Amino acid sequence: MSMSLNALISEVFDKDLEDLDGNLSLYEDLAMNAHQQQELGDLIEEYFDGLSIDLTAINTLQELFDSVVEMEFEEMPGNDLE
């Protein structure tokens, strides 16, 4: 899952995969603008079957990875976390 997400991030920010690190900030290090935010959100939604992430609430790549993983597992059939 992280490899797929890394590929999407690499595409949006035109970065090599080996340059991506979980500590990178979307806004400070990668200088994410509104267009890139929309593009990344759209790609995540497309690739992860309608998953919608509020990128304004996420700062680092690690936070993004954690959010995607958490939401993907939360939506798995038979997964009752309560």
N, C-alpha and C positions, 0 to 999 in steps of 0.2 A: 504494500500500500504506500509506503514512504517513497519507494522508487517511482511510482506513478505520480505522486504529488510533486516530487523533485523534478520530474520531467516537465510537468505543467509550469512550475515556477521558473525553470530554466528557459522555457519557451517565452513566457510573458516578459521576463526581465533580460532576455538575451544573455544569459550567463552559462558558463560551462558547469556541468553537474558537479565536478570536483571543487568548484568555487563556492558551493552552497554549504552553509553551516547553520545549525539550529539556533545559534545565538544571533544571527543576522536579524536586524530590525527591518520590517517591511518598509517603514517610512523613513528611517534615518539612513540605514546602510544601502537599501535597494532603491530608495527615493521613489516609492510607489506613488503614482499620481492617480487621478480619478479614472482615467482611461484604463490603466493597468489594473486598478482595483476591480473595475467592471469586467474586464477580460478574464482575470483570474477567477472571479466569482462565477462567471459563465462557464469557464472550463471545468471548474470543480463540480458545478451542478450537472454539466453534461457527462463528465467521466464517472462521477459517483452517484449516478441514477437519481438526480433531482435534489441532491444534498445542497442545502442553502446555508452558507456561512456568513455571519456578520463580520466582515473584514475590518470594520471600524473598531471593533472591540478586541482586535488581535494585534499584538506588537511584533513578536518574533516568529521566525519560521517554526521553532519548536512549539510555540503556542498554537500555530496553525495545524501542525501535524497532530498534536494532542486533541484538538477540537475535531478534526476530521475522523480520527480513529474512534474517539468517544461517541460521536454521532453515528458513525457507521455501525458500531457494535450495539448501540442503543436501539437501532432500528431493525436488528436481526430478529427474525421470527423465533419465538420461544425464549427470548431474552427478557426476563422480568427482573429488573434490578430492585424492585420494591419488596 
